[in-house]
Every structure is written in structure tokens, then in C-alpha cells.
Amino acid sequence: MEKAWNNFKKYRFLLAELVKKDIKLKYRRSYLGILWTLLEPLLTTAVLTFVFGNLLGKGGRTFPVYILTGRLLYSFFSNSTKAAMKSIRKNSGMIKKVYVPKYIYPLSTILSNYVIFLISMIILFLATIVFDIEPTWHLFQSVIPLSLLLVLSLGIGMILATMAVFFRDLEYLWTVFLMLIMYTCAIFYHVDDLKLGNRIWLFKLNPLYLIILNFRNSMFGNPLDMEALVLSTIYSFAALIFGVLLFYKEQDKFILNI
């Protein structure tokens, strides 16, 4: 453990540079640049609110904020895991030329996406002002689900980065799987409206839904759901531990498959 920590400290400057590089490359040829980070969730929320709020008559006055909380967290998870999955193959040239701890690449892509995600949160806090959602002390609890979101994304990202080296079709399969995850995250509907009864366990299998649930609780002034907190913590750290172990076990074989 001490050796791994010392190795991390040795390359932390490179990690920071890779994070900066990823952010710059993402908006290098974009006219809107970082502004698109704020506009994209806003426009998506407007469309979903119009469809589900106006046409279907769902939700209430604060429904746009409800959608935005789910959309922002899901978008980060989706974008970061897809980027991490491609990170090893994307940096194959560097891996073949110089020694750098290979975990640096998926880690930097996830952290760069997390920075962009935190910037996009500006839109959410502006939305709470527009829709008169008064902040409470429960808002400070949002740090917990946001931290678990990072842990979960890193764990899944490490798993995908490893598997994608050997199974190139995983990129297409993960896109389909992300669609399933999105529909079980209750982004644009209330789970209570589905009248699932005992079948609510289907949603409890999705750690991202549990994280979104507690983030919404903190934003709307409600205490954290302790069952969701425990389950999401177990899922997130289990994914991280499994992802790190799998990555370290297979990393020496990367050079033969990239």
C-alpha cells in the first residue's frame, strides 16, 4: 500500500496535467467552449420538462429541478465511464514508449469529467433560485452522494478500461447498457407513480439510482435515505475494489493487445 501511494505521489503532477489536457481538448474547437457544459443540461431539461411536465402533465412547479438533478449525475456517469473505457487504447502510443502507471489514464479522464460536472452544477443552483427551492442544512449532505458518484464511476471505469482492451465490442454493448441504466434512474419520472409494490427492488439494484435519490433528498431539503446510502456505499466501493484489482491483474497484458 505504501509503495502504491509513493508511486501515486510521484506521478501526481502528470495526473494533473492530463486532467487539464482532457478539459482543453474537449472544448478545443468549440465556439461555445465551457459554456456548452452549462447549456447542454439546461436545454435537455427544458425538452424533458416540456414532454413529461406539460404534455403528460407529470410533476409540479419544481419538476425541472427534479429532472436536472438526475440528468446531471447520469450524464457525468455516462460520459466518464465511456471515456475511461477508451483511455488505454487512446493512449496506446504513450504506453508503448514510456513508463507511466497505466491507471493514470482512466483516472485522469474520470477526474477531468468530474471537474466539468462540478462546473455544470452552477446551472442546478441557479435553477433552485428560479424555482424558489430554499436551501436547508441538508444541502451539505449532498457531498456524500457526490463523493459516492465519483467512487462508483472510478470503479466502473477501471473495469471497463481493462475489459475494453481485450473486448473491443464492449464499447457498443456499454452504450446499450447505459440506456437501461438511464431508464432505471428515474430521471424524468417519479418511482412512486409506477406503483411497483414489491418490485421496487429492481431500482435498488441500480447504484446510480440510489445516489441520485439521496442527492435529490439533499437538494429538496429531505434527510438522506439510509437504506439507499448503505446500498450505494457498498455497491460503489465494491466496484472500486474489484476494478482496481482487475486492472492491476491484467495491466501487464495491455501491451500485447493495444
C-alpha positions in Angstrom: 0.0 0.0 0.0 2.8 2.4 0.9 4.6 1.6 -2.4 1.4 2.3 -4.3 0.9 5.6 -2.5 4.5 6.7 -3.1 4.1 5.8 -6.8 0.9 7.9 -7.0 2.7 10.9 -5.4 5.5 10.6 -7.9 3.1 10.9 -10.8 0.5 13.3 -9.4 1.9 16.2 -11.4 1.4 14.2 -14.6 -2.1 13.3 -13.5 -2.9 17.0 -13.0 -1.5 17.8 -16.5 -3.5 15.0 -18.1 -6.7 16.3 -16.5 -6.0 19.8 -17.8 -5.2 18.4 -21.2 -8.5 16.4 -21.4 -10.5 19.5 -20.5 -8.8 21.6 -23.1 -9.1 19.0 -25.8 -12.8 18.6 -25.1 -13.5 22.2 -26.0 -10.6 23.0 -28.3 -12.6 23.6 -31.5 -15.9 24.5 -29.9 -17.2 28.0 -30.3 -19.2 27.8 -27.0 -16.4 26.1 -25.2 -17.1 25.6 -21.5 -20.4 27.4 -21.9 -21.8 24.3 -23.5 -21.3 22.5 -20.2 -24.0 24.8 -18.8 -26.2 24.9 -21.9 -26.4 21.2 -22.6 -28.1 20.1 -19.3 -30.3 23.3 -19.5 -31.6 22.5 -23.0 -32.1 18.8 -22.2 -34.0 19.6 -19.1 -36.2 22.1 -21.0 -37.1 19.4 -23.5 -37.8 16.7 -20.9 -39.9 19.2 -18.8 -41.9 20.1 -21.9 -42.6 16.5 -22.8 -43.2 15.0 -19.3 -44.3 18.1 -17.4 -46.5 19.9 -19.9 -47.7 17.2 -22.4 -48.0 14.4 -20.0 -48.9 16.5 -17.0 -46.4 15.0 -14.7 -44.5 16.6 -11.8 -45.1 20.1 -10.5 -43.5 23.5 -10.4 -40.2 22.2 -9.2 -40.2 19.3 -11.8 -37.4 20.9 -13.9 -35.1 20.8 -10.9 -36.1 17.2 -10.2 -35.1 16.3 -13.8 -31.9 18.4 -13.7 -30.6 16.6 -10.6 -31.0 13.3 -12.3 -29.7 14.4 -15.7 -26.5 16.0 -14.4 -25.5 12.9 -12.4 -26.3 10.4 -15.1 -24.5 12.5 -17.7 -21.3 12.5 -15.7 -21.5 8.8 -15.1 -22.2 8.1 -18.7 -19.5 10.4 -20.1 -16.8 9.5 -17.6 -17.2 5.7 -17.9 -17.2 5.8 -21.7 -14.1 8.0 -21.7 -12.4 5.7 -19.2 -13.2 2.7 -21.3 -11.3 4.1 -24.3 -8.5 5.6 -22.3 -6.0 2.7 -22.5 -6.4 2.3 -26.3 -6.5 6.0 -26.8 -3.1 6.4 -25.1 -1.5 3.2 -26.6 1.3 5.2 -28.3 2.4 6.7 -25.0 2.1 3.4 -23.2 4.4 1.7 -25.7 7.1 4.5 -25.5 7.4 5.5 -21.8 6.6 4.0 -18.5 3.7 5.7 -16.8 1.4 3.9 -14.3 -1.4 2.8 -16.6 -4.1 3.6 -14.1 -3.2 7.3 -14.6 -5.1 7.3 -17.9 -8.6 6.2 -16.8 -8.2 8.1 -13.6 -7.4 11.4 -15.4 -10.3 11.0 -17.8 -12.8 10.5 -14.9 -11.4 13.4 -12.9 -11.5 15.7 -15.9 -15.1 14.8 -16.5 -15.8 15.3 -12.7 -14.4 18.9 -12.9 -16.6 19.6 -15.9 -19.5 18.1 -14.0 -18.9 20.3 -11.0 -18.9 23.4 -13.2 -22.2 22.3 -14.7 -23.7 22.3 -11.2 -23.9 26.1 -11.5 -27.0 25.6 -13.6 -28.6 23.4 -10.9 -28.1 26.0 -8.1 -29.4 28.8 -10.4 -32.5 26.6 -11.1 -33.1 26.2 -7.3 -33.2 30.0 -7.1 -35.5 30.4 -10.1 -38.0 27.8 -8.8 -37.9 29.1 -5.1 -36.3 26.0 -3.6 -35.0 27.2 -0.3 -31.6 25.7 0.8 -31.5 23.9 4.1 -28.8 22.3 6.1 -29.5 19.1 4.3 -27.7 20.6 1.3 -24.4 19.9 3.0 -25.3 16.2 2.8 -25.0 16.4 -1.0 -21.3 15.9 -0.6 -21.9 12.2 0.3 -23.8 11.1 -2.8 -21.5 13.2 -5.0 -18.4 11.5 -3.5 -20.0 8.1 -3.9 -20.8 9.0 -7.6 -17.0 9.6 -8.1 -16.1 6.3 -6.4 -18.7 4.4 -8.4 -17.6 6.0 -11.7 -13.9 5.3 -11.0 -14.7 1.6 -10.1 -16.8 1.0 -13.2 -14.3 3.0 -15.3 -11.4 0.8 -14.2 -13.4 -2.4 -15.0 -14.4 -1.1 -18.5 -10.9 0.2 -19.3 -9.5 -3.3 -18.5 -12.1 -5.3 -20.4 -12.2 -2.9 -23.4 -8.5 -3.7 -24.2 -9.4 -7.4 -24.8 -13.1 -7.0 -26.0 -13.4 -4.1 -28.5 -17.2 -4.6 -28.9 -17.7 -3.7 -25.2 -17.9 0.0 -26.4 -21.2 -0.8 -28.2 -22.5 -3.0 -25.5 -21.9 -0.4 -22.8 -23.8 2.2 -24.8 -26.9 -0.1 -24.8 -26.4 -0.9 -21.1 -26.2 2.8 -20.3 -29.7 3.2 -21.8 -31.0 0.6 -19.4 -29.3 2.4 -16.5 -30.8 5.7 -17.6 -34.4 4.3 -17.6 -33.9 2.8 -14.1 -32.5 6.1 -12.7 -35.9 7.8 -12.5 -34.5 10.9 -14.2 -37.8 12.1 -15.7 -40.4 10.4 -13.7 -41.2 9.6 -10.0 -40.8 6.0 -8.9 -43.9 6.3 -6.7 -46.0 6.9 -9.8 -45.1 3.5 -11.1 -46.9 1.6 -8.3 -44.2 -1.1 -8.2 -45.1 -2.5 -4.8 -42.5 -5.2 -4.0 -40.8 -4.8 -7.4 -39.1 -1.7 -6.1 -36.0 -3.9 -5.6 -35.4 -3.6 -9.3 -34.4 0.0 -8.8 -32.4 -0.8 -5.7 -30.1 -2.9 -7.8 -29.0 0.3 -9.6 -26.4 2.1 -7.5 -26.7 5.2 -9.7 -30.4 5.5 -8.9 -29.7 5.3 -5.2 -27.1 8.0 -5.4 -29.4 10.2 -7.4 -32.2 9.6 -4.8 -30.1 10.8 -2.0 -28.7 13.8 -4.0 -32.3 14.8 -4.7 -33.1 14.4 -1.0 -30.3 16.8 0.0 -31.4 19.4 -2.7 -35.0 19.3 -1.7 -34.4 19.6 2.0 -35.0 16.0 3.0 -32.8 13.7 5.1 -30.8 11.0 3.3 -32.4 7.7 2.7 -30.3 5.4 4.9 -31.1 2.2 3.1 -30.1 3.9 -0.2 -27.0 5.3 1.4 -25.8 1.9 2.7 -26.5 0.1 -0.5 -24.9 2.7 -2.7 -21.8 2.8 -0.5 -21.5 -1.0 -0.7 -22.0 -1.0 -4.5 -19.6 1.9 -5.1 -16.7 0.6 -3.0 -17.2 -3.0 -4.2 -17.0 -1.7 -7.8 -13.8 0.3 -6.9 -12.1 -2.6 -5.2 -13.0 -5.0 -7.9 -12.0 -2.5 -10.7 -8.6 -1.8 -9.1 -7.8 -5.5 -8.5 -8.9 -6.4 -12.1 -6.8 -3.6 -13.6 -3.7 -4.5 -11.7 -4.0 -8.1 -12.5 -4.4 -7.6 -16.3 -2.3 -4.4 -16.9 0.8 -6.2 -17.9 -1.1 -7.8 -20.8 -2.2 -4.5 -22.2 0.9 -4.0 -24.3 0.1 -7.2 -26.3 -3.4 -6.1 -27.2 -3.3 -2.4 -27.9 
